[in-house]
Amino acid sequence: MVDNMVDMQKKVVKLLIKHSEGLTTVEMARMLGTNRHTLTKYVYALLGAQIIYQRKVGPAKLCYLKKVKA
């Protein structure tokens, strides 16, 4: 279970690297071939680890990768 969680979190991060304009959980779930509800738990874990952040745009919440300070 832990391996699956880490693997999916890595996929989410890679996806957000490619899409710096931000993505919704629905868009990410579609691109990764998983259910939106399933993907949400991985997004919450990444939010808690402060690897990604969300911004509300209208009715949608866009996810972005946090910038790494050099």
DSSP file (Angstrom, degrees, kcal/mol; ACC not computed):
  #  RESIDUE AA STRUCTURE BP1 BP2  ACC     N-H-->O    O-->H-N    N-H-->O    O-->H-N    TCO  KAPPA ALPHA  PHI   PSI    X-CA   Y-CA   Z-CA
    1    1 A M     >        0   0    0      0, 0.0     4,-2.0     0, 0.0     5,-0.1   0.000 360.0 360.0 360.0 -43.6    0.0    0.0    0.0
    2    2 A V  H  >  +     0   0    0      1,-0.2     4,-2.6     2,-0.2     5,-0.2   0.905 360.0  52.8 -63.4 -41.7    2.8    2.4    0.9
    3    3 A D  H  > S+     0   0    0      1,-0.2     4,-2.5     2,-0.2    -1,-0.2   0.905 109.2  49.4 -60.7 -41.7    4.6    1.7   -2.4
    4    4 A N  H  > S+     0   0    0      2,-0.2     4,-2.4     1,-0.2    -1,-0.2   0.888 111.1  50.0 -63.7 -39.3    1.4    2.5   -4.3
    5    5 A M  H  X S+     0   0    0     -4,-2.0     4,-2.4     2,-0.2    -2,-0.2   0.937 113.0  44.8 -66.4 -46.5    1.0    5.7   -2.4
    6    6 A V  H  X S+     0   0    0     -4,-2.6     4,-2.2     2,-0.2    -2,-0.2   0.902 113.5  51.6 -63.6 -41.5    4.5    6.9   -3.1
    7    7 A D  H  X S+     0   0    0     -4,-2.5     4,-1.9    -5,-0.2    -2,-0.2   0.918 112.0  45.2 -62.2 -44.9    4.3    5.8   -6.7
    8    8 A M  H  X S+     0   0    0     -4,-2.4     4,-2.2     2,-0.2    -1,-0.2   0.882 111.1  53.3 -68.8 -37.7    1.1    7.8   -7.3
    9    9 A Q  H  X S+     0   0    0     -4,-2.4     4,-2.4     1,-0.2    -1,-0.2   0.902 108.3  50.6 -63.0 -39.9    2.5   10.8   -5.5
   10   10 A K  H  X S+     0   0    0     -4,-2.2     4,-2.6     1,-0.2    -1,-0.2   0.897 109.3  51.4 -63.1 -40.1    5.5   10.8   -7.8
   11   11 A K  H  X S+     0   0    0     -4,-1.9     4,-2.1     2,-0.2    -2,-0.2   0.895 109.3  50.0 -63.9 -40.2    3.2   10.6  -10.8
   12   12 A V  H  X S+     0   0    0     -4,-2.2     4,-2.3     2,-0.2    -2,-0.2   0.930 111.5  48.4 -63.4 -45.5    1.2   13.6   -9.5
   13   13 A V  H  X S+     0   0    0     -4,-2.4     4,-1.9     1,-0.2    -2,-0.2   0.925 111.5  49.4 -61.8 -45.3    4.5   15.6   -9.0
   14   14 A K  H  X S+     0   0    0     -4,-2.6     4,-1.6     1,-0.2    -1,-0.2   0.889 110.8  51.0 -61.1 -39.1    5.7   14.7  -12.5
   15   15 A L  H  X S+     0   0    0     -4,-2.1     4,-1.2     1,-0.2    -1,-0.2   0.907 110.0  48.7 -64.7 -42.4    2.4   15.7  -14.0
   16   16 A L  H  < S+     0   0    0     -4,-2.3    49,-0.3     1,-0.2     6,-0.2   0.785 105.3  58.8 -71.3 -26.4    2.5   19.1  -12.2
   17   17 A I  H  < S+     0   0    0     -4,-1.9     3,-0.4     1,-0.2    -1,-0.2   0.910 109.9  44.0 -63.7 -41.4    6.1   19.7  -13.4
   18   18 A K  H  < S+     0   0    0     -4,-1.6     2,-0.5     1,-0.2    -2,-0.2   0.745 116.7  47.9 -74.5 -24.1    4.8   19.4  -16.9
   19   19 A H    ><  +     0   0    0     -4,-1.2     3,-1.9     1,-0.1    -1,-0.2  -0.660  59.2 164.4-121.6  74.3    1.7   21.6  -16.3
   20   20 A S  T 3  S+     0   0    0     -2,-0.5    -1,-0.1    -3,-0.4     3,-0.1   0.638  70.5  73.3 -67.4 -12.8    3.0   24.7  -14.4
   21   21 A E  T 3  S-     0   0    0      1,-0.2    -1,-0.3    -3,-0.1    43,-0.1   0.551 111.6-110.6 -76.3  -6.7   -0.4   26.4  -15.2
   22   22 A G    <   -     0   0    0     -3,-1.9     2,-0.3    -6,-0.2    42,-0.2   0.129  28.1-132.6  92.5 152.2   -2.0   24.1  -12.6
   23   23 A L  B     -A   63   0A   0     40,-1.6    40,-3.2    -3,-0.1     2,-0.2  -0.978  11.5-125.0-138.7 149.6   -4.4   21.2  -12.8
   24   24 A T     >  -     0   0    0     -2,-0.3     4,-2.4    38,-0.2     5,-0.2  -0.481  33.1-110.0 -84.2 165.0   -7.6   20.2  -11.1
   25   25 A T  H  > S+     0   0    0     36,-0.4     4,-2.7     1,-0.2     5,-0.2   0.853 120.4  56.0 -64.2 -32.8   -7.9   16.9   -9.4
   26   26 A V  H  > S+     0   0    0      2,-0.2     4,-2.2     1,-0.2    -1,-0.2   0.935 109.1  45.6 -63.5 -45.7  -10.4   15.9  -12.1
   27   27 A E  H  > S+     0   0    0      2,-0.2     4,-2.4     1,-0.2    -2,-0.2   0.922 114.6  47.7 -64.0 -44.0   -7.9   16.7  -14.8
   28   28 A M  H  X S+     0   0    0     -4,-2.4     4,-2.2     2,-0.2    -2,-0.2   0.915 110.8  51.4 -64.1 -42.4   -5.1   14.8  -13.0
   29   29 A A  H  X>S+     0   0    0     -4,-2.7     5,-2.5     1,-0.2     4,-0.9   0.913 111.2  48.1 -60.8 -42.8   -7.3   11.8  -12.4
   30   30 A R  H ><5S+     0   0    0     -4,-2.2     3,-0.6     1,-0.2    -1,-0.2   0.935 113.2  47.3 -63.1 -45.8   -8.2   11.6  -16.1
   31   31 A M  H 3<5S+     0   0    0     -4,-2.4    -1,-0.2     1,-0.2    -2,-0.2   0.823 117.2  42.8 -66.2 -31.5   -4.5   12.0  -17.2
   32   32 A L  H 3<5S-     0   0    0     -4,-2.2    -1,-0.2    -5,-0.2    -2,-0.2   0.494 110.3-120.3 -94.7  -4.3   -3.4    9.3  -14.7
   33   33 A G  T <<5S+     0   0    0     -4,-0.9     2,-0.3    -3,-0.6    -3,-0.2   0.879  71.9 114.0  70.8  38.3   -6.3    6.9  -15.3
   34   34 A T  S   <S-     0   0    0     -5,-2.5    -1,-0.2    -6,-0.2     2,-0.2  -0.835  71.9 -84.9-133.3 173.2   -7.6    6.9  -11.8
   35   35 A N     >  -     0   0    0     -2,-0.3     4,-2.5     1,-0.1     5,-0.2  -0.528  31.5-128.2 -78.9 143.5  -10.7    7.9   -9.9
   36   36 A R  H  > S+     0   0    0      1,-0.2     4,-1.9     2,-0.2    -1,-0.1   0.882 110.0  52.1 -59.3 -40.6  -11.0   11.6   -8.7
   37   37 A H  H  > S+     0   0    0      2,-0.2     4,-0.8     1,-0.2    -1,-0.2   0.884 110.6  47.9 -65.8 -38.2  -11.8   10.4   -5.2
   38   38 A T  H >> S+     0   0    0      1,-0.2     4,-0.8     2,-0.2     3,-0.7   0.922 111.4  50.1 -65.9 -44.7   -8.8    8.1   -5.1
   39   39 A L  H >X S+     0   0    0     -4,-2.5     4,-2.2     1,-0.2     3,-0.6   0.834  98.5  68.4 -64.4 -32.3   -6.5   10.9   -6.4
   40   40 A T  H 3X S+     0   0    0     -4,-1.9     4,-2.6     1,-0.2    -1,-0.2   0.859  94.5  55.3 -57.6 -37.9   -7.8   13.3   -3.8
   41   41 A K  H <X S+     0   0    0     -4,-0.8     4,-1.6    -3,-0.7    -1,-0.2   0.857 109.1  47.5 -66.7 -32.5   -6.1   11.3   -0.9
   42   42 A Y  H <X S+     0   0    0     -4,-0.8     4,-2.1    -3,-0.6    -1,-0.2   0.873 110.9  51.5 -72.7 -37.3   -2.8   11.6   -2.7
   43   43 A V  H  X S+     0   0    0     -4,-2.2     4,-2.5     2,-0.2    -2,-0.2   0.922 109.0  50.7 -64.0 -44.2   -3.3   15.3   -3.3
   44   44 A Y  H  X S+     0   0    0     -4,-2.6     4,-2.5     1,-0.2    -1,-0.2   0.890 109.1  51.4 -61.9 -38.9   -4.1   15.8    0.4
   45   45 A A  H  X S+     0   0    0     -4,-1.6     4,-1.6     2,-0.2    -1,-0.2   0.908 112.0  46.3 -64.0 -41.4   -0.9   14.0    1.4
   46   46 A L  H  <>S+     0   0    0     -4,-2.1     5,-2.5     2,-0.2     6,-1.1   0.852 111.8  51.6 -69.9 -34.9    1.2   16.2   -0.9
   47   47 A L  H ><5S+     0   0    0     -4,-2.5     3,-1.2     3,-0.2    -2,-0.2   0.920 109.7  50.0 -64.2 -43.9   -0.6   19.3    0.4
   48   48 A G  H 3<5S+     0   0    0     -4,-2.5    -2,-0.2     1,-0.3    -1,-0.2   0.837 110.0  49.7 -64.0 -33.9    0.3   18.2    4.0
   49   49 A A  T 3<5S-     0   0    0     -4,-1.6    -1,-0.3    -5,-0.2    -2,-0.2   0.453 111.8-124.8 -82.8  -0.9    3.9   17.6    3.1
   50   50 A Q  T < 5S+     0   0    0     -3,-1.2    -3,-0.2    -4,-0.2    -2,-0.1   0.827  76.8 122.9  58.3  36.8    3.9   21.1    1.5
   51   51 A I  S   <S+     0   0    0     -5,-2.5    15,-2.5    -6,-0.1     2,-0.3   0.757  77.9  20.3 -90.9 -32.9    5.1   19.7   -1.9
   52   52 A I  E     -B   65   0A   0     -6,-1.1     2,-0.3    13,-0.2    13,-0.2  -0.828  69.3-156.2-127.3 168.7    2.1   21.2   -3.7
   53   53 A Y  E     -B   64   0A   0     11,-2.3    11,-2.7    -2,-0.3     2,-0.3  -0.961  10.4-134.3-141.2 160.9   -0.4   23.9   -3.1
   54   54 A Q  E     -B   63   0A   0     -2,-0.3     2,-0.4     9,-0.2     9,-0.2  -0.888  11.6-167.5-117.7 148.3   -3.9   24.7   -4.2
   55   55 A R  E     -B   62   0A   0      7,-2.3     7,-3.0    -2,-0.3     2,-0.5  -1.000  22.9-127.3-133.8 131.9   -5.5   28.0   -5.4
   56   56 A K  E     +B   61   0A   0     -2,-0.4     2,-0.5     5,-0.2     5,-0.2  -0.679  26.3 179.4 -82.9 125.9   -9.2   28.5   -5.9
   57   57 A V  E >   -B   60   0A   0      3,-3.0     3,-1.9    -2,-0.5    -2,-0.0  -0.924  64.5 -52.3-127.1 103.0  -10.1   29.8   -9.3
   58   58 A G  T 3  S-     0   0    0     -2,-0.5     0, 0.0     1,-0.3     0, 0.0  -0.488 121.5 -21.6  62.6-132.9  -13.8   30.3   -9.6
   59   59 A P  T 3  S+     0   0    0      0, 0.0    -1,-0.3     0, 0.0     2,-0.2   0.566 125.9  84.9 -83.4  -7.1  -15.5   27.0   -8.6
   60   60 A A  E <   - B   0  57A   0     -3,-1.9    -3,-3.0   -36,-0.0     2,-0.5  -0.611  66.4-144.2 -97.9 154.1  -12.3   25.0   -9.3
   61   61 A K  E     - B   0  56A   0     -5,-0.2   -36,-0.4    -2,-0.2     2,-0.4  -0.975  19.3-155.2-113.6 117.0   -9.2   24.3   -7.1
   62   62 A L  E     - B   0  55A   0     -7,-3.0    -7,-2.3    -2,-0.5     2,-0.4  -0.749   5.4-143.1 -93.9 138.8   -6.0   24.2   -9.1
   63   63 A C  E     -AB  23  54A   0    -40,-3.2   -40,-1.6    -2,-0.4     2,-0.3  -0.819  20.4-178.8-101.7 140.2   -3.0   22.3   -7.9
   64   64 A Y  E     - B   0  53A   0    -11,-2.7   -11,-2.3    -2,-0.4     2,-0.4  -0.957  30.7-112.6-134.8 152.2    0.5   23.6   -8.4
   65   65 A L  E     - B   0  52A   0    -49,-0.3   -13,-0.2    -2,-0.3     2,-0.1  -0.708  40.1-116.1 -81.0 133.9    4.0   22.3   -7.5
   66   66 A K        -     0   0    0    -15,-2.5     2,-0.2    -2,-0.4    -1,-0.1  -0.460  30.9-110.3 -70.5 144.1    5.7   24.5   -4.9
   67   67 A K        -     0   0    0     -2,-0.1     2,-0.5     1,-0.1    -1,-0.1  -0.535  26.4-132.1 -73.8 138.2    8.8   26.3   -6.1
   68   68 A V        -     0   0    0     -2,-0.2     2,-0.4    -3,-0.0    -1,-0.1  -0.816  17.7-131.5 -93.1 126.2   12.0   25.0   -4.6
   69   69 A K              0   0    0     -2,-0.5    -1,-0.0     1,-0.1     0, 0.0  -0.630 360.0 360.0 -79.0 131.1   14.3   27.8   -3.3
   70   70 A A              0   0    0     -2,-0.4    -1,-0.1     0, 0.0    -2,-0.0   0.450 360.0 360.0 -85.1 360.0   17.9   27.4   -4.5
